[in-house]
Each structure stands twice: as C-alpha cells, then as structure tokens.
C-alpha cells in the first residue's frame, strides 16, 4: 500500500468532519424503546485522541463496527454531558467512544477538567492514543497535499511539533498507545479488534512484539528486552536464511548459555509487573523484544515469552514487526 493510500484511508473521516463541522455523531448501536423504569447505568467510555494523520477516524470506525456509540469531533467540555445522556438511555447506549481533536490549549484544559469530572463520578473510561513518527506523518500530509492543522504559516514539521507538545501529557495518561507508523488501515483495525472485540474483557492483554534495533525502538513499547547478549544465528550459514520461527533456529538460540535462565527469570519478573499493572488498572501492555535485525533471536524469544504469558491466563498477541525486512 502506498503512503498516499494509507494516509487517505486513515484521514478520510477526519477530512469530512472538518468540512461538515464539529459534533458529528454516528452510532453502531441500534436504538430501541427503553424501559422507563430501568435504573440508569453509566456507559463505558473510550476517548480516542492522538496525532493528526495517525488514524483516529479509522480507530473510531472500528469501534462503531463493534457496536459502540461513536461521537466524532466532540468538544472535550461536552464529554460528561454525553455520558449523562447515555446513562438516561435505559441501557441502549452502554458503550460510548469519543474522538477528541485537541487543537489548542483551551481544548486541552477543557479535556483535563472533563476527565477530572468523570473520575469524580467513577465513570469507567479509557484513553486510546494514536501515535506515529514524524517521518510517517510528513509523508502522509505531503501525499495528499494538505497542511497540518497547526502549522499556520510554517512547515508541516512545525505543526507536528506543536501538536506533539500539546498532547504530551495526554499521551502519558493513555491506557493504550498504538503506533501506526508502519501500519495500514487493515492492520490498525486488527489492533483495535484485538483490544475491544468480545463481550468480556480480560484483566490484562499483552502484545509481544519482536523488532530489530537497527530499525528503531517501537514507540508504543511499555517494556523493552534486548536479546543481543546471545550469539547471533546470522553468523551460522545454515541458519542464516531462516527466522526465529524455525525450530532449529529457536533451539540454537535457547541452547546458548544463559538463554533459558533469562527466559525463566524474566517470566517471573513479568508476573510481578502484571500484578502491579492490575492494581493500577492498566489493561494493556506491549513488550518489545529486540535483537539486531529482528529476524532470529528476538523472534524466537517473542514466541516463547508469549507462550508463557498466555499460560498465565493473559490474552496475548504476537507481532513480528521487522521480520522479512532484510
């Protein structure tokens, strides 16, 4: 998929909203007459935000398809009102997703006040932050020949820097950060499906991602593991063409001194960390496992580590980011 196609798919809903005006509402929930005597139930709330061009509208569309009531481009100050309206729907609107487009300091202050209000009312809410590298964002804006909404008379990079600075605190508060730098629309939807599909949400969900350090660290990683302390199968001619998914490569890696001991102890460490995450209400964790090229050691370790995490009852997804890039 070209950069232009990727950007156009991520941003087609954002562009339409800017043309039609703020406050457009779409729903994946079928409205039916409710029971007037039913007790008001506070809806579950997801706030979608992030960098312009990173795929906010795609994420929102995915939740709409999953049956969420989606409000796009809603002023942050109106979020508590939206939740109250949902509570009066007699259960017809049980899940609300709000796309927040923070374009200025006043918007951000309003969002912070709204979040404090929601917390005071004990509303279950999560923040999903769509992230992307500067290079990917510049490429997407240039491919469709549109300015960044915050660049003013400056360059696209000036707008990106201004927006990143505005959103820094919100990103730090996010429950889930998704880096879309190398994702197309279908891959982003798959990530959203993995996190939000299903009636019952597990206590903790984990993504184990292998990567190559020479291609850069995953920006959405919560924990990073460096497997470069083990010998590289790349220098074994008969193993070089294969990946860590190959049994011989995996056995080679884990027959090295210290490999199995490391996996055992790191698994124990993750059990301790997972317990802390649950106490703090964190529902998602991304564990990045790296080696030089993201082909052998990191892939083999990611597979074994994911199997152990899953055995602990944690829903686990394995992603091999850089496998096949060579």
Phi, psi and omega per residue, in radians:
X1 nan 2.330 -3.128
X2 -1.314 2.841 3.113
X3 -1.074 -0.625 -3.138
X4 -1.152 -0.782 3.132
X5 -1.091 -0.731 -3.123
X6 -1.095 -0.796 -3.106
X7 -1.166 -0.736 -3.095
X8 -1.099 -0.675 3.126
X9 -1.205 -0.712 3.132
X10 -1.136 -0.603 -2.921
X11 -1.879 -0.019 -3.037
X12 -1.046 -0.656 3.129
X13 -1.281 -0.648 3.123
X14 -1.054 -0.741 -3.104
X15 -1.152 -0.703 -3.137
X16 -1.129 -0.671 3.128
X17 -1.125 -0.682 -3.141
X18 -1.159 -0.522 3.118
X19 -1.348 -0.669 -3.052
X20 -1.496 -0.354 3.133
X21 1.871 2.879 -3.065
X22 -1.247 2.756 2.987
X23 1.518 0.243 3.091
X24 -1.131 2.333 -3.103
X25 -2.056 2.292 3.003
X26 -2.268 2.671 -3.066
X27 -2.388 2.457 2.993
X28 -1.804 0.150 -3.119
X29 -1.870 2.232 3.132
X30 -1.364 2.219 -3.105
X31 -1.516 2.222 3.095
X32 -2.302 2.727 3.126
X33 -1.023 2.326 -3.094
X34 -1.720 3.030 3.092
X35 -1.533 1.967 -3.060
X36 -1.055 -0.388 -3.109
X37 -1.595 -0.005 -3.075
X38 -1.231 2.543 3.111
X39 -1.280 2.381 -3.110
X40 -1.131 2.271 3.095
X41 -1.994 2.258 -3.124
X42 -1.263 2.196 -3.113
X43 -1.183 2.709 2.959
X44 -1.288 2.470 -3.034
X45 -2.218 2.332 2.977
X46 -2.136 2.249 3.086
X47 -1.839 2.096 3.140
X48 -1.796 2.163 3.094
X49 -2.525 -2.984 3.141
X50 2.366 -2.950 -3.051
X51 -1.295 2.469 3.031
X52 -1.067 2.263 -3.113
X53 1.620 -0.042 -3.089
X54 -1.577 -0.141 3.057
X55 1.919 0.477 -3.133
X56 -1.019 -0.768 -3.080
X57 -1.185 -0.593 3.082
X58 -1.130 -0.742 3.107
X59 -1.097 -0.723 3.132
X60 -1.136 -0.735 3.135
X61 -1.087 -0.637 3.118
X62 -1.108 -0.776 3.120
X63 -1.148 -0.644 3.081
X64 -1.046 -0.729 3.121
X65 -1.166 -0.406 3.117
X66 -1.533 0.063 3.073
X67 1.719 0.155 3.093
X68 -1.399 2.605 3.002
X69 -1.474 1.995 -2.988
X70 -1.872 2.245 3.059
X71 -2.035 1.998 -3.075
X72 -1.735 2.396 3.050
X73 1.111 0.683 3.132
X74 -1.498 2.285 3.052
X75 -0.985 2.348 -3.066
X76 -0.974 -0.575 -3.104
X77 -1.118 -0.339 -3.094
X78 -1.646 0.003 -3.111
X79 -1.066 -0.831 3.113
X80 -1.044 -0.629 3.102
X81 -1.126 -0.700 3.116
X82 -1.085 -0.716 3.114
X83 -1.133 -0.699 3.117
X84 -1.107 -0.714 3.101
X85 -1.097 -0.693 3.093
X86 -1.111 -0.633 -3.139
X87 -1.162 -0.431 -3.126
X88 -1.530 0.041 -3.041
X89 -1.517 0.144 -3.127
X90 0.965 0.685 3.064
X91 1.542 -0.049 3.137
X92 -1.243 -0.462 3.104
X93 -2.098 1.541 -3.068
X94 -1.630 -0.326 -3.100
X95 -2.407 2.160 -3.109
X96 -2.106 2.323 3.022
X97 -2.060 2.261 -3.107
X98 -2.088 2.212 3.064
X99 -1.626 2.081 -3.096
X100 -1.901 2.138 -3.129
X101 -1.882 1.674 -3.063
X102 -1.494 1.823 -3.088
X103 -1.854 -0.067 -3.106
X104 -2.805 2.914 -3.092
X105 -1.082 -0.656 3.141
X106 -1.110 -0.709 3.080
X107 -1.039 -0.740 -3.111
X108 -1.162 -0.718 3.105
X109 -1.081 -0.711 3.107
X110 -1.110 -0.676 3.126
X111 -1.137 -0.748 3.126
X112 -1.071 -0.729 3.101
X113 -1.128 -0.697 -3.138
X114 -1.140 -0.707 3.118
X115 -1.114 -0.695 3.100
X116 -1.117 -0.690 3.103
X117 -1.098 -0.757 3.139
X118 -1.122 -0.733 3.129
X119 -1.108 -0.681 3.136
X120 -1.126 -0.528 3.134
X121 -1.596 0.084 3.099
X122 1.032 0.712 3.065
X123 -1.414 2.254 3.076
X124 -1.270 1.956 -3.096
X125 -2.388 2.613 3.098
X126 -2.306 2.609 3.104
X127 -1.991 2.164 3.045
X128 -1.864 2.159 -3.093
X129 -1.980 2.135 3.116
X130 -1.611 2.062 -3.069
X131 -1.965 2.739 3.017
X132 -2.822 2.690 -3.138
X133 -1.226 2.723 3.091
X134 -0.999 -0.719 -3.102
X135 -1.084 -0.752 -3.139
X136 -1.162 -0.712 -3.131
X137 -1.152 -0.753 3.098
X138 -1.051 -0.774 -3.134
X139 -1.066 -0.716 -3.118
X140 -1.200 -0.756 3.130
X141 -1.166 -0.700 -3.135
X142 -1.183 -0.571 -3.083
X143 -1.174 -0.477 3.124
X144 -1.860 0.065 3.062
X145 0.974 0.814 3.096
X146 -2.160 2.536 3.124
X147 -1.340 2.750 2.996
X148 -1.282 2.443 -3.064
X149 -1.048 -0.332 -3.113
X150 -1.934 0.118 -3.045
X151 -1.367 -0.379 3.139
X152 1.013 -2.208 3.111
X153 -1.570 0.036 -3.108
X154 -1.585 -2.739 -3.119
X155 -1.676 2.953 3.092
X156 -1.007 -0.712 -3.126
X157 -1.108 -0.533 3.088
X158 -1.162 -0.728 3.107
X159 -1.133 -0.724 3.132
X160 -1.094 -0.769 -3.134
X161 -1.107 -0.709 3.138
X162 -1.136 -0.746 -3.134
X163 -1.186 -0.702 -3.136
X164 -1.101 -0.669 3.116
X165 -1.171 -0.716 3.112
X166 -1.086 -0.636 -3.014
X167 -1.653 0.038 -3.030
X168 -0.990 -0.814 -3.109
X169 -1.176 -0.715 3.140
X170 -1.115 -0.693 3.101
X171 -1.057 -0.696 3.131
X172 -1.149 -0.470 3.136
X173 -1.547 -0.090 -3.029
X174 -1.172 2.483 3.047
X175 -1.413 -0.499 -3.107
X176 -2.476 2.155 3.064
X177 -1.965 2.187 3.134
X178 -2.042 2.094 3.096
X179 -1.560 2.021 -3.088
X180 -1.761 0.221 -3.060
X181 -0.919 -0.736 -3.080
X182 -1.986 0.293 -3.112
X183 -1.772 2.492 2.921
X184 -1.633 -3.141 -3.070
X185 -1.036 -0.743 -3.085
X186 -1.159 -0.654 3.125
X187 -1.214 -0.639 3.080
X188 -1.147 -0.752 3.104
X189 -1.072 -0.670 3.125
X190 -1.104 -0.673 3.102
X191 -1.145 -0.741 3.117
X192 -1.142 -0.731 3.102
X193 -1.034 -0.734 -3.110
X194 -1.087 -0.539 -3.084
X195 -1.566 -0.519 -2.961
X196 -2.119 -0.183 3.134
X197 -1.283 2.639 3.112
X198 1.775 2.651 -3.082
X199 -1.372 -0.641 -3.102
X200 -2.007 2.282 -3.108
X201 -1.632 2.271 3.095
X202 -1.181 2.872 -3.119
X203 -1.040 -0.771 -3.079
X204 -2.523 2.405 3.081
X205 -2.084 2.418 -3.066
X206 -2.152 2.436 2.939
X207 -1.985 2.141 3.078
X208 -1.831 2.038 -3.015
X209 -2.090 2.109 3.001
X210 -1.463 2.617 -3.139
X211 -2.747 2.893 3.069
X212 -1.870 2.250 -3.140
X213 -1.039 -0.528 -3.111
X214 -1.233 -0.219 3.082
X215 -1.777 0.013 3.096
X216 1.748 2.687 3.126
X217 -1.276 2.485 3.011
X218 -1.148 2.184 -3.048
X219 -1.290 -0.278 -3.124
X220 -1.722 0.255 -3.119
X221 -1.340 2.359 2.990
X222 -1.551 -0.638 3.139
X223 -2.310 2.483 -3.128
X224 -2.184 2.273 3.119
X225 -2.006 2.279 -3.121
X226 -1.883 1.937 -3.104
X227 -1.661 0.221 -3.105
X228 -1.303 0.023 3.053
X229 -1.387 -0.143 3.108
X230 -1.751 2.646 3.100
X231 -1.005 2.522 -3.063
X232 -1.570 2.085 3.085
X233 -1.069 -0.248 3.104
X234 -0.992 -0.535 -3.080
X235 -1.559 0.113 3.029
X236 -1.821 1.871 -2.981
X237 -0.906 -0.724 -3.077
X238 -1.296 -0.271 3.129
X239 -1.775 -0.332 -3.026
X240 -0.943 -0.724 -3.076
X241 -1.228 -0.300 -3.032
X242 -1.663 3.014 3.102
X243 -1.976 3.133 3.122
X244 -1.187 -0.149 3.042
X245 -1.310 -0.341 3.125
X246 -1.277 2.358 -3.068
X247 -1.092 -0.698 -3.133
X248 -1.139 -0.700 3.107
X249 -1.134 -0.808 -3.136
X250 -1.061 -0.755 3.124
X251 -1.144 -0.660 3.099
X252 -1.052 -0.809 -3.115
X253 -1.090 -0.770 -3.021
X254 -1.598 0.105 2.929
X255 -1.675 -0.003 3.116
X256 -1.360 2.575 3.124
X257 -0.994 2.282 3.070
X258 1.577 -0.244 -3.046
X259 -1.179 -0.912 -3.121
X260 -1.160 -0.666 3.113
X261 -1.087 -0.702 3.111
X262 -1.083 -0.807 -3.115
X263 -1.091 -0.712 3.129
X264 -1.082 -0.841 -3.062
X265 -1.266 -0.613 3.130
X266 -1.216 -0.598 3.065
X267 -1.094 -0.717 3.087
X268 -1.111 -0.699 3.108
X269 -1.102 -0.699 3.126
X270 -1.134 -0.597 3.081
X271 -1.076 -0.704 3.107
X272 -1.166 -0.777 -3.141
X273 -1.137 -0.752 -3.122
X274 -1.047 -0.696 3.114
X275 -1.083 -0.692 3.098
X276 -1.180 -0.698 3.095
X277 -1.046 -0.765 -3.137
X278 -1.090 -0.719 3.130
X279 -1.101 -0.608 -3.111
X280 -1.515 -0.018 3.114
X281 1.409 0.248 3.114
X282 -1.390 2.242 -3.026
X283 -1.832 -0.282 -3.038
X284 -2.306 2.452 3.070
X285 -2.446 2.382 3.065
X286 -1.990 2.096 -3.137
X287 -1.873 2.004 -3.123
X288 -1.701 2.198 -3.112
X289 -2.005 2.015 -3.010
X290 -2.016 2.628 2.896
X291 -2.421 -2.903 -3.029
X292 -1.093 -0.936 -3.048
X293 -1.961 -0.046 -3.137
X294 1.264 0.536 -3.044
X295 -2.060 -0.726 -2.997
X296 -1.930 -1.336 -2.997
X297 -1.120 -0.765 -3.117
X298 -1.172 -0.663 -3.132
X299 -1.170 -0.814 3.133
X300 -1.064 -0.738 -3.124
X301 -1.213 -0.725 3.133
X302 -1.028 -0.742 3.136
X303 -1.113 -0.794 -3.107
X304 -1.224 -0.695 -3.140
X305 -1.158 -0.725 3.127
X306 -1.082 -0.692 3.128
X307 -1.096 -0.676 3.141
X308 -1.229 -0.701 3.128
X309 -1.118 -0.762 3.129
X310 -1.079 -0.616 3.132
X311 -1.152 -0.332 3.094
X312 -1.505 0.045 3.115
X313 1.591 0.198 3.119
X314 -1.661 2.221 3.090
X315 -1.162 2.167 -2.943
X316 -2.252 2.372 3.062
X317 -2.082 2.379 3.116
X318 -1.889 2.285 3.117
X319 -2.243 2.267 3.075
X320 -1.894 1.613 -2.955
X321 -1.091 -0.785 -2.968
X322 -1.910 0.052 3.135
X323 -1.114 2.219 -3.137
X324 1.647 0.006 -3.120
X325 -1.365 -0.369 -3.090
X326 -1.260 nan nan
